[in-house]
């Protein structure tokens, strides 16, 4: 299997699409081991037909529907009403909007790109540095990795057989902490660069309440999601279909902004997004079979335990490894490939599976904004028309805030488990 893993990285470095890199490396394993090709086909089909994995295309469709029905601009108005009196207030809007959008987009790269397109021109007009703007819009998108319904958490929970309901509840503490620390970092850096507040005083309570009521259907969505899953009314997969129906209802009945034309365009965009994910899911089943067949998890566990038996040091080593992987691969790919390898190792050294899921998904999502090849870093820098070096240089306070959140989860796991234990029991 190590040969197949090597082939995967070679294909990746040659610029081959990730899905086909996974598929061909998995195929090479079957060729090397002389295994029946019928198993290869069976594994591809069975992985893509998983009932739990059906939540992913459903939430992708729901997110695209919500973006088409006017929810995004209403959330932005609410965030702006709350932060207009703060230093660097458009940067503050980005942080708050990502927290509110966690239940809508589910993708860090999509969220970062969307916010750059919406907020970027206004930030440039107000004189904000392009690199600073790109950094905060990109790094605030990481909040989406923890706020439900995170695509990465659904995949991690499905592959690792971890309660998705617990993962969703666990995401709130690190997600809100990330928002608070990023807003503090924005305040500090905005004062340093001289980005003054848009207003001298906080907005009147009536204005905030009006913006809140206008965006209430978007804010209620993740809350309803948690309640429905917690009380067993719906499974995570069924809640995905509920999310689609909810988005259609809000867009047509309440906001009256979802037209036939926008609905058809949304469906086209969703099919493109879902197709890529489905191919990756199918081929990862073949790759995962090779990992189990060669007992790779035991080999890696023994290798790590040979370095040190200290669980905190081992976890830090794994975090560094995940960060490097995040620079080169998509979050979903890492969750599919590395969860079956790393989760048994973490369980063997006493790391809680829910806590590790939060650490893993936050870290690999952090990787997409980390040089030299972070995909979101290139996306936001390209939209803001600035070099990636400038984005990284101007955004170091925001990078530091994310590192603090990851370290907090490593050294204070009980804080992450507080809400899951409160809702589901210890």
Residue pairs with C-beta under 8 A, 6 or more apart in sequence:
1 29
1 290
1 291
1 293
1 294
1 296
2 296
3 28
3 29
3 32
4 25
4 26
4 28
4 29
4 32
4 287
4 290
5 25
7 24
7 25
7 28
8 21
8 22
8 25
8 287
11 20
11 21
11 24
11 25
12 18
12 21
12 328
12 329
16 24
18 280
18 329
18 330
18 333
19 276
19 279
19 280
19 283
20 283
22 280
22 283
22 284
22 286
22 287
22 333
22 337
23 279
23 282
23 283
23 286
25 287
26 40
26 283
26 286
26 287
26 289
26 290
27 40
27 286
29 35
29 286
29 287
29 290
29 293
30 37
30 39
30 40
30 286
30 290
33 293
35 293
39 289
40 286
43 285
43 286
43 288
43 289
44 282
44 283
44 285
44 286
45 282
46 285
47 53
47 281
47 282
47 284
47 285
47 288
48 278
48 281
48 282
48 285
50 158
50 281
51 237
52 154
52 157
52 158
52 164
52 235
52 236
52 237
53 154
53 155
53 158
53 281
54 237
54 240
55 149
55 154
55 164
55 236
55 237
55 239
55 240
56 151
56 154
56 155
56 240
56 274
56 277
56 281
57 240
57 270
57 274
57 277
57 278
58 237
58 240
58 241
58 243
58 244
59 106
59 149
59 151
59 154
59 240
59 243
60 106
60 151
60 270
60 273
60 274
60 277
61 244
61 266
61 267
61 270
61 274
62 240
62 243
62 244
62 246
62 247
63 104
63 105
63 106
63 107
63 110
64 266
64 269
64 270
64 273
65 244
65 247
65 248
65 251
65 258
65 263
65 266
66 72
66 104
66 218
66 221
66 247
66 250
66 251
67 104
67 105
67 114
67 266
68 251
68 257
68 258
68 262
68 263
68 265
68 266
69 247
69 250
69 251
69 252
69 255
69 257
69 258
69 262
70 251
70 255
70 257
71 104
71 215
71 217
71 218
71 250
71 255
72 101
72 104
72 114
72 118
74 211
74 214
74 215
74 218
74 255
75 97
75 100
75 101
75 104
75 215
75 218
75 219
76 93
76 97
76 118
76 119
77 211
77 214
77 215
78 100
78 208
78 211
78 212
78 214
78 215
78 219
79 92
79 93
79 96
79 97
79 100
80 89
80 93
80 211
81 203
81 207
81 208
81 210
81 211
82 96
82 203
82 208
82 211
83 89
83 92
83 93
83 96
83 183
84 197
84 198
84 199
84 202
84 203
85 197
85 198
85 199
85 200
85 201
85 202
85 203
86 92
86 183
86 186
86 187
86 197
87 186
87 187
87 190
87 191
87 195
87 196
87 197
88 128
88 136
88 186
88 187
88 189
88 190
88 193
88 195
89 197
89 198
89 199
90 119
90 122
90 123
90 126
90 128
90 133
90 198
91 123
91 128
91 132
91 133
91 136
91 186
91 190
91 195
92 183
92 186
92 187
93 119
94 115
94 119
94 136
94 137
94 140
95 136
95 140
95 143
95 179
95 182
95 183
95 186
96 179
96 183
97 115
97 119
97 140
98 111
98 115
98 140
98 141
98 142
98 143
98 144
98 179
99 143
99 147
99 175
99 176
99 179
100 215
100 218
100 219
101 111
101 144
102 143
102 144
102 146
102 147
102 148
102 150
102 171
102 175
102 222
103 147
103 148
103 149
103 218
103 221
103 222
103 225
104 218
104 221
105 111
105 114
105 144
106 144
106 149
106 150
106 151
107 144
107 151
108 141
108 142
108 144
108 145
108 331
108 365
108 368
108 376
109 141
109 368
109 375
109 376
109 379
111 140
111 141
111 144
112 137
112 138
112 139
112 140
112 141
112 369
112 376
112 379
112 380
113 376
113 379
113 380
113 383
115 137
115 140
115 141
116 133
116 134
116 137
116 138
116 379
116 380
116 383
116 384
117 383
119 133
119 137
120 133
120 134
120 137
120 383
120 384
123 133
124 130
124 133
124 384
126 195
127 195
128 195
129 193
129 390
129 394
130 384
130 385
130 386
130 390
131 381
131 384
131 386
131 387
131 390
131 391
131 392
131 393
131 394
131 395
132 189
132 193
132 394
132 395
133 384
134 380
134 381
134 383
134 384
134 386
134 390
134 391
134 395
135 380
135 391
135 392
135 394
135 395
135 398
135 399
136 182
136 186
136 395
136 398
137 380
137 384
138 369
138 376
138 377
138 379
138 380
138 391
138 395
139 182
139 369
139 395
139 398
139 399
139 401
139 402
140 179
140 182
140 398
141 369
141 376
142 178
142 362
142 365
142 366
142 369
142 402
143 175
143 178
143 179
143 182
144 150
144 365
145 152
145 153
145 331
145 361
145 362
145 365
146 153
146 171
146 172
146 174
146 175
146 178
146 358
146 361
146 362
147 171
147 172
147 175
147 222
148 168
148 171
148 222
148 225
148 226
149 168
149 222
149 225
149 236
149 239
149 240
149 243
150 168
150 171
150 361
151 331
151 332
152 331
152 332
152 335
152 361
152 364
152 365
153 164
153 167
153 168
153 171
153 357
153 361
154 164
154 236
155 332
155 335
155 336
155 339
156 162
156 167
156 335
156 339
156 357
156 360
156 361
157 163
157 164
157 167
157 236
157 357
158 164
159 288
159 335
159 336
159 339
159 340
160 339
160 340
160 343
160 353
160 357
162 343
162 353
162 354
162 357
163 354
163 420
163 424
164 229
164 236
165 226
165 229
165 230
165 236
165 423
165 424
166 354
166 420
166 424
167 354
167 357
167 358
167 420
168 225
168 226
168 229
168 236
169 226
169 230
169 419
169 420
169 423
169 424
170 354
170 355
170 357
170 358
170 416
170 417
170 419
170 420
171 358
172 419
173 415
173 416
173 418
173 419
174 358
174 362
174 405
174 408
174 409
174 416
177 405
177 408
178 362
178 401
178 402
178 405
181 401
181 402
181 404
181 405
182 398
182 401
182 402
184 401
185 397
185 398
185 400
185 401
186 398
188 397
189 394
189 397
189 398
212 219
217 250
217 254
217 255
218 250
221 243
221 246
224 246
225 239
225 242
225 243
226 423
227 233
228 234
228 239
228 242
229 235
229 236
229 239
230 423
230 424
234 242
248 258
251 257
251 258
252 258
277 332
280 330
280 332
280 333
280 336
281 336
284 333
284 336
284 337
287 336
287 337
288 336
288 337
288 340
290 296
291 297
291 340
291 341
292 340
296 341
297 340
297 341
297 344
297 345
300 341
300 342
300 345
301 344
301 345
301 348
304 314
304 317
304 318
304 345
305 314
305 348
305 349
307 314
307 317
308 314
309 349
311 349
311 350
311 351
312 410
312 411
314 345
314 349
315 346
315 349
315 351
315 356
315 359
315 410
316 410
318 342
318 345
318 346
319 359
319 363
319 406
319 410
322 334
322 338
322 360
322 363
322 364
322 367
323 363
323 364
323 366
323 367
323 370
324 367
325 334
325 338
325 364
325 367
326 334
326 363
326 364
326 365
326 366
326 367
326 368
326 370
326 374
327 367
327 368
327 370
327 371
327 372
327 373
327 374
328 367
328 373
329 364
330 368
330 375
331 361
331 364
331 365
331 368
334 364
335 360
335 361
335 364
338 360
339 360
342 356
342 360
343 353
343 356
346 353
346 356
347 353
351 413
352 413
352 417
354 416
354 417
354 420
355 409
355 413
355 416
355 417
358 409
358 416
359 406
359 409
359 410
362 402
362 405
362 406
362 409
363 406
366 402
366 406
367 374
368 374
368 375
368 376
368 377
369 376
369 377
369 380
369 399
370 377
370 399
371 377
371 388
371 389
371 392
377 388
377 391
377 392
378 388
380 391
381 387
381 388
381 390
381 391
384 391
392 399
408 415
409 415
409 416
